[in-house]
Amino acid sequence: MKDARVVAAVPELDSYHPHSGIGRVLHNLSLHWNGHVRLAPARFEALPVPLLRNAPYRVRGSAEADLFFLPKMTGAGALRDTRGIPSVVIVHDIGIVDYPADRAAISWPAAQVVLYSFRGLRHASCIIAVSEFTRSRLAHHLPEVAPRIEVIPNTVAPAFLSYPASKGDARAVLAATAGVPEHVASADPLLLYVGSETPRKNIPLLLEVFRAIKDRHPRARLLKVGLAGGRVWRERTLSLARSMGFQFGRDILLLQDASDASLAAAYRAADVFVSTSLYEGYGLPAAEALAMGTPVVVTNRAAFPETVGRAGIVVEPEVAAFVRAVDEALSELPVTERAREGQAHTGTMSVSGAADRYLEVFERVVRPG
């Protein structure tokens, strides 16, 4: 391994699993740093009091640490005391601040811990926002940090840039390995949504759109990938879907915790990716779907227009607009100019390019001027 140019101390480093969302980001970056950045463990320190143990007031690392690196906003309140070591934080979104309805599934103390982390961003040497939208929202709430924000967009993992299986084979993979019922292999068409079921994801509109699509395509199915984000949200989804006459396992298929391989199969198996979300800090699943050549229909809200560019279909969050766009996507041939455009668009989101940008930020923060 080459001598590291920067030693970045990451609090709770062992908790970032390479197959989880943020863990995957960190893992892919570390591979492309080629030894120029070495990750070292660090620890948060908090008072041993029930209400405060999740609100660390300082962070400590080894003597060799050049900077503290937080791959997510959680724990940023601890940056008020770093013993003078600079810090860099990635902010993926601030929906918990901008969209208060999402807090209903967590307790008041837990919400205050998140807000404490958000306010702690004031102490960061540099904040990396994953989109211009997120940068603008950060600057709106914390204008004093605006000069310290850098925008480095999220990247699409290699698993979604080269997937060899055909649509039919991908559906068979889902049936064989992901617990999706076997009849999905012949489902036509298949709509895909990847994400949680919190209020900002606008699941009621998604189900309304799906019901309208079912009127046109009775054999259509909706595959929903990902955890609910809270038991209350799953209960609401189940109740609403059943009240609309949908049956789970027949009309709506749930895949809870997907590996990269299963998720790639889902993108390839789908005829169209749909998200009615009203708030996204970036919208990585939409970018991943584009990389797989799957048509994408999303709202014209938050970071979506920025993320999908001209390669996706961007519409108002209303039933008629979505149904027209989904029908348009379903009527296209398997390989279209839009699919090629989507793959070209996401091909610019290289992990190596992002890793270089992060390294530049780290070196500037550690060695100003």
C-alpha positions as CSV (number, residue, x, y, z in Angstrom):
1,M,0.0,0.0,0.0
2,K,1.2,3.5,-0.8
3,D,2.0,5.9,2.0
4,A,-1.2,7.6,3.0
5,R,-1.5,11.3,2.2
6,V,-4.3,11.7,4.7
7,V,-5.4,9.7,7.7
8,A,-9.1,10.1,8.1
9,A,-10.5,9.0,11.5
10,V,-14.1,7.7,11.2
11,P,-16.2,7.4,14.3
12,E,-17.8,4.0,14.7
13,L,-15.9,2.8,11.6
14,D,-16.8,-0.9,12.2
15,S,-20.5,-0.1,11.9
16,Y,-20.3,0.8,8.2
17,H,-21.2,-2.4,6.4
18,P,-20.0,-2.4,2.8
19,H,-23.5,-3.6,1.6
20,S,-25.5,-0.9,3.4
21,G,-26.3,2.4,1.7
22,I,-23.8,4.7,3.4
23,G,-21.4,1.9,4.1
24,R,-21.3,1.1,0.4
25,V,-20.4,4.7,-0.3
26,L,-17.5,4.6,2.1
27,H,-16.3,1.2,0.9
28,N,-16.3,2.2,-2.7
29,L,-14.5,5.5,-2.0
30,S,-11.8,3.7,0.1
31,L,-11.2,1.3,-2.8
32,H,-10.5,4.1,-5.2
33,W,-8.4,6.1,-2.8
34,N,-5.7,3.5,-3.6
35,G,-4.0,4.0,-0.2
36,H,-3.8,7.7,-0.5
37,V,-6.5,8.0,2.3
38,R,-6.2,5.6,5.2
39,L,-9.3,5.2,7.4
40,A,-8.7,4.9,11.1
41,P,-11.2,4.3,13.9
42,A,-12.4,7.1,16.1
43,R,-15.0,7.3,18.9
44,F,-17.7,9.5,20.0
45,E,-17.9,10.4,23.7
46,A,-21.2,11.1,25.4
47,L,-22.5,11.6,28.9
48,P,-23.8,8.3,30.4
49,V,-27.3,9.6,30.8
50,P,-30.2,8.0,29.0
51,L,-31.3,11.2,27.1
52,L,-27.7,12.2,26.2
53,R,-25.9,9.0,25.4
54,N,-26.9,9.4,21.7
55,A,-25.8,13.0,21.6
56,P,-22.0,12.9,21.8
57,Y,-20.3,16.1,22.9
58,R,-16.8,15.3,21.6
59,V,-14.9,13.0,19.3
60,R,-11.5,11.4,19.8
61,G,-9.1,9.5,17.5
62,S,-5.6,8.3,17.4
63,A,-2.6,10.7,17.4
64,E,-2.0,10.0,13.7
65,A,-5.4,11.3,12.6
66,D,-5.2,14.2,10.2
67,L,-9.0,14.8,10.2
68,F,-12.3,13.4,11.4
69,F,-14.5,12.1,8.6
70,L,-18.3,11.6,9.2
71,P,-19.9,9.7,6.3
72,K,-23.3,10.9,7.6
73,M,-24.6,13.7,9.7
74,T,-25.3,11.6,12.8
75,G,-23.0,12.7,15.7
76,A,-21.9,16.0,14.1
77,G,-22.6,17.7,17.5
78,A,-19.4,16.1,18.7
79,L,-17.4,18.2,16.4
80,R,-17.6,21.1,18.8
81,D,-14.6,19.4,20.6
82,T,-12.1,17.8,18.3
83,R,-8.9,19.1,20.0
84,G,-8.3,21.2,17.0
85,I,-8.4,18.4,14.4
86,P,-10.3,19.5,11.3
87,S,-13.5,17.7,10.2
88,V,-15.4,16.8,7.1
89,V,-19.1,15.6,7.1
90,I,-21.2,14.2,4.3
91,V,-24.8,15.4,4.3
92,H,-27.1,13.1,2.2
93,D,-30.3,15.0,3.0
94,I,-31.9,17.0,5.7
95,G,-35.4,15.7,5.3
96,I,-35.7,15.3,9.1
97,V,-35.5,19.1,9.2
98,D,-37.3,20.1,6.1
99,Y,-40.1,17.5,6.3
100,P,-41.2,17.3,10.0
101,A,-44.0,14.7,9.3
102,D,-41.2,12.1,8.9
103,R,-40.5,12.5,12.7
104,A,-43.8,10.9,13.7
105,A,-42.3,7.4,13.8
106,I,-39.6,8.4,16.2
107,S,-39.8,9.6,19.8
108,W,-39.3,13.3,20.7
109,P,-35.9,12.6,22.3
110,A,-34.7,10.8,19.2
111,A,-35.8,13.7,17.0
112,Q,-33.9,16.1,19.2
113,V,-30.8,14.0,18.9
114,V,-31.1,14.3,15.1
115,L,-31.6,18.0,15.3
116,Y,-28.6,18.3,17.6
117,S,-26.5,16.6,15.0
118,F,-27.8,19.0,12.4
119,R,-27.0,22.1,14.4
120,G,-23.5,20.5,15.0
121,L,-22.7,21.0,11.4
122,R,-21.8,24.6,12.3
123,H,-18.6,23.1,13.8
124,A,-17.5,21.2,10.7
125,S,-14.5,22.4,8.8
126,C,-16.1,21.3,5.5
127,I,-19.6,19.9,4.6
128,I,-20.0,17.8,1.5
129,A,-23.5,18.0,0.1
130,V,-24.5,15.3,-2.4
131,S,-26.5,17.6,-4.5
132,E,-27.0,21.3,-5.3
133,F,-30.5,20.9,-3.8
134,T,-29.0,19.7,-0.5
135,R,-26.4,22.5,-0.6
136,S,-29.2,25.1,-1.0
137,R,-31.2,23.7,1.9
138,L,-28.2,23.6,4.2
139,A,-27.4,27.2,3.3
140,H,-31.0,28.2,3.9
141,H,-31.1,26.8,7.5
142,L,-27.4,27.4,8.4
143,P,-26.2,30.4,6.3
144,E,-23.0,30.7,8.3
145,V,-21.8,27.3,6.8
146,A,-22.5,28.2,3.2
147,P,-18.8,29.1,2.4
148,R,-17.8,25.7,3.7
149,I,-20.1,23.5,1.6
150,E,-18.7,21.5,-1.3
151,V,-21.0,19.6,-3.7
152,I,-19.9,16.1,-4.6
153,P,-22.7,14.1,-6.1
154,N,-23.4,10.5,-5.1
155,T,-22.0,7.8,-7.4
156,V,-23.4,4.7,-8.8
157,A,-21.8,1.5,-7.5
158,P,-20.1,-0.8,-10.1
159,A,-22.8,-3.5,-9.5
160,F,-25.2,-1.3,-11.3
161,L,-23.0,-0.2,-14.1
162,S,-22.5,-3.6,-15.7
163,Y,-25.1,-6.2,-15.1
164,P,-25.1,-9.0,-17.7
165,A,-28.5,-10.7,-17.2
166,S,-31.5,-10.2,-19.5
167,K,-34.8,-9.0,-18.1
168,G,-36.2,-12.5,-18.1
169,D,-33.1,-13.9,-16.4
170,A,-33.3,-11.1,-13.8
171,R,-36.9,-12.0,-13.0
172,A,-35.9,-15.6,-12.5
173,V,-33.1,-14.5,-10.2
174,L,-35.6,-12.6,-8.1
175,A,-37.8,-15.6,-7.9
176,A,-35.0,-18.0,-7.0
177,T,-32.9,-15.9,-4.6
178,A,-34.8,-12.9,-3.2
179,G,-38.0,-14.5,-1.9
180,V,-40.1,-12.8,-4.6
181,P,-42.9,-15.2,-5.7
182,E,-42.1,-17.2,-8.8
183,H,-44.9,-15.8,-10.9
184,V,-43.1,-12.4,-11.1
185,A,-41.0,-14.1,-13.8
186,S,-43.9,-13.8,-16.2
187,A,-45.4,-10.5,-14.8
188,D,-46.1,-7.9,-17.4
189,P,-45.6,-5.1,-16.7
190,L,-43.5,-4.7,-13.5
191,L,-43.2,-1.4,-11.8
192,L,-40.4,-0.9,-9.3
193,Y,-40.1,1.5,-6.3
194,V,-37.0,1.4,-4.1
195,G,-37.1,3.3,-0.8
196,S,-38.9,3.7,2.5
197,E,-42.5,4.5,3.2
198,T,-42.1,7.7,5.3
199,P,-44.5,10.6,4.5
200,R,-42.2,12.4,2.2
201,K,-42.0,9.3,-0.1
202,N,-45.7,10.0,-0.9
203,I,-46.8,6.3,-0.9
204,P,-50.5,7.2,-1.2
205,L,-49.8,8.8,-4.6
206,L,-47.7,5.8,-5.7
207,L,-50.6,3.4,-4.9
208,E,-53.1,5.7,-6.7
209,V,-50.8,5.6,-9.8
210,F,-50.5,1.9,-9.6
211,R,-54.3,1.4,-9.3
212,A,-54.7,3.5,-12.5
213,I,-52.0,1.5,-14.3
214,K,-53.8,-1.7,-13.2
215,D,-56.9,-0.4,-14.9
216,R,-55.0,-0.3,-18.2
217,H,-52.7,-3.3,-17.6
218,P,-54.6,-5.8,-15.3
219,R,-51.5,-8.0,-15.0
220,A,-49.3,-5.2,-13.7
221,R,-47.4,-5.7,-10.5
222,L,-45.6,-3.3,-8.2
223,L,-42.3,-4.5,-6.6
224,K,-41.4,-2.4,-3.5
225,V,-37.8,-2.8,-2.3
226,G,-36.5,-1.6,1.0
227,L,-37.5,-1.3,4.7
228,A,-40.5,0.9,5.7
229,G,-38.6,3.3,7.8
230,G,-40.8,2.6,10.8
231,R,-43.5,0.2,11.8
232,V,-46.2,2.9,11.7
233,W,-45.4,3.6,8.0
234,R,-45.6,-0.1,7.0
235,E,-48.9,-0.4,8.8
236,R,-50.3,2.6,6.9
237,T,-49.0,1.2,3.6
238,L,-50.6,-2.2,4.2
239,S,-53.9,-0.7,5.3
240,L,-54.1,1.7,2.4
241,A,-53.2,-0.9,-0.2
242,R,-55.7,-3.3,1.1
243,S,-58.4,-0.7,1.2
244,M,-57.7,-0.2,-2.5
245,G,-58.2,-3.9,-3.2
246,F,-54.5,-4.9,-3.6
247,Q,-53.3,-8.2,-2.5
248,F,-49.7,-8.6,-1.2
249,G,-47.9,-11.4,-3.0
250,R,-50.1,-11.0,-6.0
251,D,-50.4,-7.3,-6.9
252,I,-47.7,-5.8,-4.7
253,L,-44.5,-7.7,-3.9
254,L,-42.3,-6.7,-1.0
255,L,-38.5,-7.2,-0.9
256,Q,-37.3,-6.0,2.5
257,D,-33.5,-6.0,2.7
258,A,-31.9,-6.5,-0.7
259,S,-28.3,-7.3,-1.5
260,D,-26.6,-5.4,-4.3
261,A,-27.2,-8.5,-6.5
262,S,-30.9,-8.7,-5.7
263,L,-31.3,-4.9,-6.2
264,A,-29.5,-5.0,-9.6
265,A,-31.8,-7.9,-10.6
266,A,-34.8,-5.8,-9.5
267,Y,-33.7,-2.8,-11.6
268,R,-33.1,-5.1,-14.7
269,A,-36.4,-7.0,-14.1
270,A,-38.5,-3.8,-13.9
271,D,-40.2,-2.2,-16.9
272,V,-40.2,1.1,-15.2
273,F,-38.8,2.7,-12.0
274,V,-41.3,5.0,-10.3
275,S,-40.9,7.3,-7.4
276,T,-43.6,9.8,-6.2
277,S,-41.3,11.1,-3.5
278,L,-41.7,14.8,-2.6
279,Y,-38.2,15.2,-1.0
280,E,-34.9,13.6,-1.9
281,G,-31.5,14.8,-1.0
282,Y,-30.2,13.0,-4.1
283,G,-32.4,10.1,-5.2
284,L,-29.8,7.4,-5.7
285,P,-32.2,4.6,-6.6
286,A,-33.3,6.7,-9.6
287,A,-29.7,7.0,-10.7
288,E,-29.1,3.3,-10.2
289,A,-32.2,2.5,-12.3
290,L,-30.9,4.7,-15.1
291,A,-27.5,3.1,-15.0
292,M,-29.3,-0.3,-15.6
293,G,-31.1,1.1,-18.6
294,T,-34.5,1.1,-16.9
295,P,-36.9,3.9,-17.7
296,V,-37.4,6.3,-14.7
297,V,-40.4,8.4,-13.8
298,V,-40.0,10.7,-10.8
299,T,-41.5,13.9,-9.5
300,N,-40.2,17.4,-10.3
301,R,-39.4,18.0,-6.7
302,A,-36.2,18.4,-4.6
303,A,-33.0,16.9,-6.1
304,F,-34.8,14.6,-8.7
305,P,-34.5,16.9,-11.7
306,E,-30.8,17.4,-10.9
307,T,-30.2,13.7,-10.5
308,V,-31.9,12.2,-13.5
309,G,-31.3,15.1,-15.9
310,R,-32.8,14.6,-19.4
311,A,-32.5,10.9,-19.1
312,G,-35.5,10.5,-16.8
313,I,-39.1,11.5,-17.1
314,V,-39.9,14.3,-14.5
315,V,-43.5,15.2,-13.8
316,E,-45.8,16.9,-11.4
317,P,-46.7,14.8,-8.4
318,E,-50.2,14.0,-9.5
319,V,-51.9,10.8,-10.7
320,A,-52.7,11.9,-14.3
321,A,-49.2,13.1,-15.0
322,F,-47.6,10.0,-13.6
323,V,-50.0,7.6,-15.5
324,R,-49.2,9.3,-18.8
325,A,-45.5,9.1,-18.1
326,V,-45.6,5.4,-17.0
327,D,-47.7,4.5,-20.1
328,E,-45.1,6.3,-22.2
329,A,-42.3,4.3,-20.6
330,L,-44.1,1.0,-20.9
331,S,-44.8,1.6,-24.6
332,E,-41.1,2.0,-25.5
333,L,-39.0,-0.8,-26.9
334,P,-36.6,-2.8,-24.6
335,V,-33.6,-0.9,-25.8
336,T,-34.3,2.8,-26.5
337,E,-32.5,6.1,-26.9
338,R,-33.8,7.0,-23.4
339,A,-32.1,3.9,-21.9
340,R,-28.9,4.7,-23.7
341,E,-29.1,8.3,-22.5
342,G,-29.7,7.1,-18.9
343,Q,-26.7,4.9,-19.0
344,A,-24.5,7.7,-20.5
345,H,-25.8,10.1,-17.9
346,T,-25.0,7.9,-14.9
347,G,-21.7,6.8,-16.5
348,T,-20.4,10.3,-15.6
349,M,-21.0,9.5,-11.9
350,S,-17.8,7.6,-11.4
351,V,-16.6,6.5,-8.0
352,S,-13.0,7.3,-9.0
353,G,-13.9,10.9,-9.9
354,A,-15.7,11.3,-6.6
355,A,-12.8,9.8,-4.7
356,D,-10.4,12.3,-6.3
357,R,-12.7,15.2,-5.3
358,Y,-12.9,13.9,-1.7
359,L,-9.1,13.6,-1.6
360,E,-8.8,17.2,-2.8
361,V,-11.2,18.4,0.0
362,F,-9.3,16.4,2.6
363,E,-5.9,17.8,1.7
364,R,-7.3,21.4,1.5
365,V,-8.9,21.0,5.0
366,V,-5.7,19.4,6.5
367,R,-3.3,21.8,4.8
368,P,-5.0,25.1,4.1
369,G,-3.3,27.2,1.5
